Amino acid sequence: MVMALETHHVDISHRTLGIADYIITEDLPKIVSNPDSVTIASIMTRNVVSIDHTKTAHDAAEIMLEKKIGSVIITAYGKPFGIVTERDLARIMAIIDIPSNCLILSFLASRPLVCVNTTCTIQEAASIMAQYNIDHLPVLENNKIVGMVTTHDLAMYLLYA
């Protein structure tokens, strides 16, 4: 059954999947205008893991468990378009009576993918995460995901700053 679902989703065009450019938050009002403010590049996790949209919730959960991470970026046709977190998987599995190896990530991914640039300050990142109610914020450089900032990263920064 999984193979049939995967084959079906591989043939769906990127427009049907709703793949659009990222929401890059550089156009949002600046919270801190101090040029000496610390940027998120100094606290972000640099090894971001991605997985294809045709994979299953089970595949994503295995990767997160193996790598001890809380989220994976979902890609389609080589382009990031969403994110799935441990919390997303837990909520879905709690309410849907379908095995995790039958849930395709293209249906589970949170979209659109909210991203920031490496020049974003820690204060701006915290504000964006609060505004969008997200715990994982991908970081872009030259239109490529180069890192991830989480609420844990922000808390650790505040604790040791």
N, CA and C of each residue as an Amber inpcrd file, in Angstrom:
protein
   483
   0.8130000  -1.2010000   0.0000000   0.0000000   0.0000000   0.0000000
   0.8530000   1.2600000   0.0000000   1.9630000   1.2560000   0.7310000
   2.8240000   2.4280000   0.7870000   3.4060000   2.7160000  -0.5890000
   3.8070000   1.6850000  -1.3010000   4.3850000   1.8870000  -2.6210000
   3.3940000   2.5760000  -3.5500000   2.1370000   2.1900000  -3.4670000
   1.1300000   2.8220000  -4.3210000   0.9820000   4.2900000  -3.9690000
   0.9990000   4.6210000  -2.6800000   0.8860000   6.0180000  -2.2740000
   2.1020000   6.8110000  -2.7100000   3.2990000   6.2350000  -2.5410000
   4.5060000   6.9360000  -2.9410000   4.5290000   7.1890000  -4.4370000
   4.1650000   6.2090000  -5.2280000   4.1520000   6.3720000  -6.6670000
   3.1650000   7.4510000  -7.0650000   2.0200000   7.4640000  -6.4230000
   1.0250000   8.4780000  -6.7220000   1.5610000   9.8770000  -6.4630000
   2.2750000  10.0660000  -5.3540000   2.7300000  11.3940000  -4.9820000
   3.9310000  11.8660000  -5.7790000   4.7210000  10.9700000  -6.2870000
   5.8730000  11.3750000  -7.0780000   5.4110000  12.0730000  -8.3580000
   4.2730000  11.6720000  -8.8790000   3.7870000  12.2210000 -10.1320000
   3.0110000  13.5250000  -9.9720000   2.7540000  13.9770000  -8.7720000
   2.0170000  15.2190000  -8.5650000   2.9490000  16.3870000  -8.8430000
   2.4750000  17.3670000  -9.5880000   3.3280000  18.5070000  -9.9120000
   3.5860000  19.3450000  -8.6750000   4.6740000  20.1180000  -8.7120000
   5.0170000  20.9450000  -7.5610000   3.9790000  22.0290000  -7.3100000
   3.2540000  22.4580000  -8.3330000   2.2010000  23.4610000  -8.1290000
   1.0260000  22.8720000  -7.3470000   0.6810000  21.6180000  -7.6370000
  -0.4050000  20.9490000  -6.9280000  -0.0640000  20.7820000  -5.4600000
   1.2020000  20.4890000  -5.1630000   1.6200000  20.3110000  -3.7850000
   1.6810000  21.6280000  -3.0190000   1.5510000  22.7490000  -3.7290000
   1.5960000  24.0350000  -3.0520000   3.0090000  24.4780000  -2.7330000
   3.9740000  23.9850000  -3.5130000   5.3540000  24.3740000  -3.2690000
   5.5320000  25.7840000  -3.8010000   5.8630000  26.6600000  -2.9170000
   6.1010000  28.0470000  -3.2850000   7.4200000  28.4520000  -2.6690000
   7.8570000  29.6390000  -3.0100000   9.0660000  30.1400000  -2.3770000
   8.8340000  30.2400000  -0.8800000   9.9240000  30.2810000  -0.1500000
   9.8260000  30.3710000   1.2930000   9.1900000  31.7050000   1.6780000
   8.6920000  31.7480000   2.9020000   8.3510000  33.0450000   3.4760000
   9.6350000  33.5190000   4.1220000  10.2740000  34.4750000   3.5040000
  11.4960000  35.0350000   4.0760000  11.0790000  36.2740000   4.8420000
  11.4070000  36.3120000   6.0790000  10.8490000  37.3190000   6.9670000
  11.6510000  38.6110000   7.0130000  12.5240000  38.8360000   6.0390000
  13.3320000  40.0480000   6.0620000  12.4970000  41.3010000   5.8410000
  11.2870000  41.1580000   5.3070000  10.4340000  42.3110000   5.0700000
   9.6170000  42.7080000   6.2940000   9.6590000  41.9000000   7.3550000
   8.9370000  42.2500000   8.5730000   9.6170000  43.4230000   9.2540000
   8.8640000  44.1980000  10.0360000   9.4850000  45.3290000  10.7330000
  10.6200000  44.8650000  11.6410000  11.6630000  45.6340000  11.7010000
  12.8000000  45.3080000  12.5490000  12.4440000  45.5880000  14.0100000
  12.7100000  44.6340000  14.8680000  12.4530000  44.7730000  16.2910000
  13.6240000  45.4840000  16.9680000  14.8350000  45.1230000  16.5660000
  16.0310000  45.7060000  17.1570000  16.8370000  46.3450000  16.0460000
  17.1710000  47.5920000  16.1880000  17.9220000  48.2680000  15.1430000
  19.3980000  48.4080000  15.4940000  19.8190000  47.8840000  16.6380000
  21.2020000  47.9580000  17.0650000  22.0690000  47.0750000  16.1710000
  23.0150000  47.6610000  15.4230000  23.8410000  46.8610000  14.5120000
  24.7700000  45.8950000  15.2430000  25.0020000  46.1230000  16.5320000
  25.8820000  45.2480000  17.3020000  25.1540000  44.0480000  17.8890000
  23.8720000  43.8950000  17.5840000  23.0960000  42.7800000  18.1320000
  23.6310000  41.4540000  17.6100000  23.4880000  40.4260000  18.4190000
  23.9540000  39.0910000  18.0690000  23.0080000  38.4840000  17.0360000
  23.5650000  37.8750000  15.9990000  22.7340000  37.2360000  14.9700000
  22.5350000  35.7630000  15.2770000  21.5210000  35.1970000  14.6400000
  21.2120000  33.7900000  14.8800000  22.2550000  32.8490000  14.3070000
  23.0970000  33.3630000  13.4170000  24.1600000  32.5210000  12.8610000
  25.0740000  31.9910000  13.9620000  25.1520000  32.7230000  15.0740000
  26.0470000  32.3080000  16.1540000  25.4350000  31.2420000  17.0630000
  24.1130000  31.0320000  16.9980000  23.4890000  30.0390000  17.8790000
  22.7780000  28.9240000  17.1260000  22.6850000  29.0250000  15.8080000
  21.9170000  28.0360000  15.0450000  22.6330000  26.6880000  14.9830000
  21.8390000  25.6470000  14.8050000  22.3650000  24.3150000  14.5340000
  22.6470000  24.2560000  13.0380000  23.8170000  23.8100000  12.6640000
  24.2080000  23.8690000  11.2550000  23.8560000  22.6170000  10.4550000
  23.6840000  21.4910000  11.0850000  23.3830000  20.2570000  10.3650000
  21.8710000  20.0470000  10.3070000  21.2630000  20.5210000   9.2350000
  19.8170000  20.3990000   9.0760000  19.5270000  19.1610000   8.2350000
  18.6000000  18.3510000   8.6930000  18.2650000  17.0960000   8.0210000
  16.9970000  17.2960000   7.1970000  17.0310000  16.7790000   5.9770000
  15.8410000  16.8570000   5.1160000  15.4500000  15.4600000   4.6610000
  14.2000000  15.3470000   4.2290000  13.6610000  14.0730000   3.7730000
  12.6530000  14.3680000   2.6590000  12.5680000  13.4780000   1.7030000
  11.6820000  13.6760000   0.5580000  10.2130000  13.5650000   0.9530000
   9.3840000  14.3370000   0.2680000   7.9430000  14.3810000   0.5700000
   7.2210000  13.0670000   0.3210000   7.8430000  12.1520000  -0.4120000
   7.1950000  10.8670000  -0.6820000   7.4350000   9.8510000   0.4230000
   8.3050000  10.1690000   1.3660000   8.5730000   9.2690000   2.4920000
   7.4030000   9.3320000   3.4740000   7.4490000   8.4430000   4.4610000
   6.3270000   8.3260000   5.3950000   6.6570000   8.9500000   6.7550000
   5.6140000   9.0840000   7.5630000   5.7830000   9.5790000   8.9260000
   6.7270000   8.6580000   9.7020000   6.6350000   7.3720000   9.4450000
   7.5230000   6.4050000  10.0970000   8.9820000   6.6900000   9.7420000
   9.2500000   6.9770000   8.4780000  10.6140000   7.2960000   8.0400000
  11.1350000   8.5410000   8.7570000  10.2920000   9.5570000   8.8470000
  10.6860000  10.8110000   9.5100000  10.9620000  10.5620000  10.9930000
  10.1040000   9.7810000  11.6360000  10.2780000   9.4810000  13.0640000
  11.5800000   8.7090000  13.2960000  11.8870000   7.7670000  12.4190000
  13.1330000   7.0050000  12.5420000  14.3570000   7.9140000  12.4540000
  14.3300000   8.8310000  11.4870000  15.4580000   9.7550000  11.3110000
  15.6110000  10.6480000  12.5340000  14.4880000  11.1870000  13.0290000
  14.5540000  12.0670000  14.1990000  15.0820000  11.3190000  15.4240000
  14.6590000  10.0860000  15.5950000  15.1230000   9.2780000  16.7250000
  16.6110000   8.9660000  16.5890000  17.0200000   8.5500000  15.4030000
  18.4140000   8.1820000  15.1550000  19.3640000   9.3700000  15.3390000
  18.9610000  10.5320000  14.8360000  19.8330000  11.7090000  14.8730000
  19.5980000  12.5910000  16.0970000  18.6090000  12.2150000  16.9280000
  18.2740000  12.9660000  18.1410000  17.9560000  14.4220000  17.8250000
  17.0440000  14.5950000  16.8720000  16.6040000  15.9350000  16.4630000
  15.0870000  16.0240000  16.5800000  14.5640000  17.2300000  16.5660000
  13.1370000  17.4320000  16.7680000  12.3520000  17.7730000  15.5240000
  13.0410000  17.8760000  14.3710000  12.3230000  18.2110000  13.1390000
  13.1420000  17.8090000  11.9220000  12.4410000  17.6750000  10.8010000
  13.0980000  17.4500000   9.5060000  12.4490000  18.3800000   8.4870000
  13.2560000  18.8580000   7.5720000  12.7610000  19.6790000   6.4670000
  12.2350000  18.7290000   5.3960000  11.0560000  19.0120000   4.8730000
  10.4570000  18.1910000   3.8220000  10.7760000  18.8420000   2.4770000
  11.3370000  18.0330000   1.5650000  11.6890000  18.5510000   0.2440000
  10.8430000  17.8770000  -0.8270000  10.6510000  18.5880000  -1.9080000
   9.9850000  18.0340000  -3.0870000  10.7500000  18.5140000  -4.3040000
  11.1620000  17.5770000  -5.1190000  11.9230000  17.8960000  -6.3270000
  13.1790000  18.6940000  -5.9790000  13.7970000  18.3530000  -4.8480000
  15.0360000  18.9850000  -4.4290000  14.8740000  20.3360000  -3.7570000
  13.6480000  20.7790000  -3.5740000  13.4100000  22.1050000  -3.0020000
  12.6530000  21.9860000  -1.6830000  13.1310000  22.6450000  -0.6150000
  12.4110000  22.5780000   0.6560000  11.0570000  23.2800000   0.5560000
  10.0350000  22.6440000   1.1080000   8.7290000  23.2950000   1.0650000
   7.9320000  23.1650000   2.3510000   8.4210000  22.4270000   3.3280000
   7.6870000  22.2780000   4.5740000   8.5700000  21.6960000   5.6550000
   7.9730000  21.4900000   6.8180000   8.6990000  20.9480000   7.9650000
   7.7600000  20.0170000   8.7240000   8.3120000  18.9690000   9.2920000
   7.5670000  18.0760000  10.1840000   8.3690000  17.9820000  11.4750000
   7.6720000  18.1670000  12.5960000   8.3190000  18.1100000  13.9010000
   7.8260000  16.8820000  14.6740000   8.5420000  16.5690000  15.7540000
   8.1000000  15.4730000  16.6270000   6.6840000  15.7240000  17.1240000
   6.3970000  16.9600000  17.4780000   5.0680000  17.3090000  17.9770000
   4.0010000  17.0790000  16.9020000   4.3110000  17.4380000  15.6530000
   3.3710000  17.1800000  14.5490000   3.0460000  15.6960000  14.4610000
   4.0900000  14.8730000  14.5040000   3.8980000  13.4210000  14.3950000
   3.0890000  12.8740000  15.5660000   3.3900000  13.3440000  16.7660000
   2.6670000  12.8640000  17.9460000   1.1910000  13.2260000  17.8650000
   0.8900000  14.4330000  17.4520000  -0.5100000  14.8650000  17.3560000
  -1.2710000  14.0850000  16.2890000  -0.6520000  13.9170000  15.1370000
  -1.3090000  13.1910000  14.0470000  -1.5640000  11.7430000  14.4440000
  -0.5450000  11.1040000  15.0020000  -0.6830000   9.6880000  15.3580000
  -1.7110000   9.4930000  16.4730000  -1.9090000  10.5130000  17.3000000
  -2.8730000  10.4070000  18.3930000  -4.3180000  10.4680000  17.8980000
  -4.5370000  11.1510000  16.7720000  -5.9260000  11.3270000  16.3260000
  -6.3000000  10.5260000  15.0820000  -5.3190000  10.0830000  14.3300000
  -5.6060000   9.3360000  13.1000000  -5.2780000   7.8680000  13.3240000
  -6.2140000   7.0160000  13.0020000  -6.0180000   5.5790000  13.1990000
  -5.4730000   4.9420000  11.9180000  -4.3120000   5.4410000  11.5000000
  -3.6340000   4.9280000  10.3060000  -2.1890000   4.6500000  10.7070000
  -1.6280000   3.5410000  10.2940000  -0.2270000   3.2470000  10.6280000
   0.7130000   4.3360000  10.0910000   1.7660000   4.6270000  10.8480000
   2.6920000   5.6970000  10.4710000   3.4010000   5.4140000   9.1490000
   3.5140000   4.1370000   8.7780000   4.1710000   3.8310000   7.5050000
   3.2370000   4.0200000   6.3060000   2.0230000   4.4980000   6.5520000
   1.0780000   4.7960000   5.4720000   0.7860000   6.2930000   5.3550000
   1.3410000   7.1030000   6.2530000   1.1180000   8.5510000   6.2210000
   2.2550000   9.2280000   5.4660000   1.9360000   9.7770000   4.3150000
   2.9380000  10.3970000   3.4570000   3.2240000  11.8230000   3.9310000
   4.5090000  12.1960000   3.9580000   4.9280000  13.4800000   4.5120000
   4.3840000  14.6840000   3.7560000   4.0900000  14.5490000   2.4690000
   3.5660000  15.7020000   1.7280000   2.2350000  16.1690000   2.2960000
   1.5040000  15.2710000   2.9650000   0.2350000  15.6510000   3.5820000
   0.4220000  16.1610000   5.0090000   1.5220000  15.7980000   5.6510000
   1.7480000  16.1620000   7.0490000   2.5590000  17.4370000   7.2250000
   3.3210000  17.8080000   6.2160000   4.2550000  18.9270000   6.3520000
   3.5350000  20.2360000   6.6540000   4.0870000  20.9790000   7.6150000
   3.5910000  22.3230000   7.8940000   4.1080000  23.2390000   6.8020000
   3.1940000  23.9580000   6.1750000   3.5440000  24.8550000   5.0760000
   2.7990000  26.1600000   5.2490000   3.3000000  27.2550000   4.7390000
   4.5960000  27.4160000   4.0780000   5.7270000  27.3820000   5.0940000
   6.9150000  27.1850000   4.5910000   8.1020000  27.1100000   5.4200000
   8.5520000  28.5370000   5.7430000   8.5020000  28.9000000   7.0130000
   8.9210000  30.2360000   7.4480000  10.4140000  30.1920000   7.6990000
  11.1660000  31.0680000   7.0310000  12.6230000  31.0840000   7.1290000
  13.1270000  32.4940000   7.3980000  14.3640000  32.5730000   7.8890000
  15.0410000  33.8570000   8.0700000  16.4420000  33.7570000   7.4790000
  17.0700000  34.9140000   7.3000000  18.4560000  34.9560000   6.8360000
  19.4070000  34.9050000   8.0140000  20.6660000  34.6090000   7.7450000
  21.6770000  34.5080000   8.7990000  21.9130000  35.8470000   9.4900000
  21.5160000  36.9440000   8.8800000  21.7220000  38.2700000   9.4640000
  20.6370000  38.6400000  10.4700000  19.6290000  37.8180000  10.6110000
  18.5420000  38.0580000  11.5540000  19.0930000  38.0360000  12.9830000
  18.6500000  38.9750000  13.8060000  19.1120000  38.9920000  15.1950000
  18.3320000  37.9690000  16.0200000  18.8530000  37.6660000  17.1790000
  18.1850000  36.7240000  18.0770000  16.8250000  37.2700000  18.5000000
  16.7520000  38.5720000  18.7560000  15.4850000  39.1870000  19.1400000
  14.4640000  39.0890000  18.0100000  14.8980000  39.3170000  16.7870000
  13.9930000  39.2100000  15.6370000  13.5180000  37.7750000  15.4600000
  14.4320000  36.8180000  15.6050000  14.0530000  35.4060000  15.4690000
  13.0130000  35.0260000  16.5130000  13.2220000  35.4440000  17.7470000
  12.2570000  35.1430000  18.8110000  10.9020000  35.7490000  18.4910000
  10.9020000  36.9590000  17.9780000   9.6420000  37.6250000  17.6250000
   8.9270000  36.8980000  16.4910000   9.6720000  36.4770000  15.4930000
   9.0970000  35.7510000  14.3470000   8.5250000  34.4150000  14.8010000
   9.2660000  33.7100000  15.6500000   8.8030000  32.4190000  16.1480000
   7.5200000  32.5820000  16.9640000   7.4400000  33.6450000  17.7290000
   6.2170000  33.9130000  18.4940000   5.0670000  34.2950000  17.5640000
   5.3520000  35.1220000  16.5800000   4.3220000  35.5680000  15.6400000
   3.7090000  34.4010000  14.8740000   4.5380000  33.4630000  14.4300000
   4.0620000  32.3260000  13.6500000   3.7830000  31.0900000  14.5120000
   4.0270000  31.1900000  15.8190000   3.8050000  30.0980000  16.7630000
   4.5610000  28.8280000  16.3350000   5.8630000  29.0030000  16.1030000
   6.7060000  27.8890000  15.6750000   7.8800000  27.7250000  16.6360000
   8.3770000  26.4990000  16.7300000   9.5130000  26.1870000  17.5960000
  10.7920000  25.9120000  16.8140000  10.6830000  25.7820000  15.5020000
  11.8380000  25.4950000  14.6500000  11.8410000  26.4950000  13.5030000
  12.9480000  27.2230000  13.3570000  13.0490000  28.2820000  12.3520000
  14.2570000  28.0340000  11.4530000  14.0250000  27.5870000  10.2100000
  15.1450000  27.3690000   9.2850000  15.8400000  28.6890000   8.9350000
  17.1490000  28.6010000   8.7190000  17.9660000  29.7690000   8.4040000
  18.5230000  29.6090000   6.9940000  18.3530000  30.6590000   6.1850000
  18.7920000  30.6360000   4.7870000  20.0370000  31.4860000   4.5750000
  20.8570000  31.0270000   3.6370000  21.9680000  31.8270000   3.1390000
  22.0880000  31.4950000   1.6630000  22.0170000  32.5040000   0.8140000
  22.0240000  32.3050000  -0.6380000  20.9280000  31.3270000  -1.0730000
  19.7440000  31.4870000  -0.5060000  18.5680000  30.6630000  -0.8150000
  18.7560000  29.1740000  -0.5360000  19.6720000  28.8290000   0.3500000
  19.8720000  27.4460000   0.7880000  19.7330000  27.4040000   2.3000000
  19.1170000  26.3310000   2.8030000  18.9950000  26.1800000   4.2480000
  20.3520000  25.7740000   4.8100000  20.8840000  26.6290000   5.6900000
  22.2070000  26.3970000   6.2570000  22.1580000  26.1380000   7.7610000
  20.9720000  26.2810000   8.3410000  20.8730000  26.0640000   9.7730000
  19.4400000  26.0720000  10.2540000  19.3020000  25.8290000  11.5660000
  17.9840000  25.8160000  12.2050000  18.1410000  26.4170000  13.5950000
  17.2060000  27.2970000  13.9470000  17.1610000  27.8560000  15.2970000
  15.8960000  27.3320000  15.9510000  16.0360000  26.8610000  17.1760000
  14.8810000  26.3340000  17.9040000  14.6590000  27.1480000  19.1700000
  13.5160000  26.9470000  19.7880000  13.2550000  27.6240000  21.0590000
  14.2770000  27.1780000  22.1060000  14.7490000  25.9570000  22.0070000
  15.8050000  25.4800000  22.9100000  17.0800000  26.2920000  22.7260000
  17.4510000  26.5600000  21.4680000  18.6390000  27.3780000  21.1890000
  18.4930000  28.7630000  21.8070000  17.3050000  29.3570000  21.6730000
  17.0620000  30.6810000  22.2380000  17.1490000  30.6580000  23.7600000
  16.5660000  29.6300000  24.3600000  16.6070000  29.5140000  25.8170000
  18.0430000  29.3520000  26.3130000  18.8320000  28.5400000  25.6340000
  20.2250000  28.3350000  26.0320000  21.0180000  29.6350000  25.8900000
  20.7480000  30.3920000  24.8480000  21.4210000  31.6790000  24.6670000
  21.0890000  32.6150000  25.8320000  19.7960000  32.7000000  26.1700000
  19.3760000  33.5770000  27.2620000  19.9590000  33.1310000  28.5940000
  20.0750000  31.8490000  28.7890000  20.6030000  31.3060000  30.0330000
  22.0730000  31.6330000  30.2170000  22.8350000  31.5780000  29.1130000
  24.2730000  31.7430000  29.2070000  24.7910000  33.0570000  28.6470000
  23.8990000  33.9480000  28.2260000  24.3260000  35.2390000  27.6300000
  24.8780000  36.1770000  28.6900000
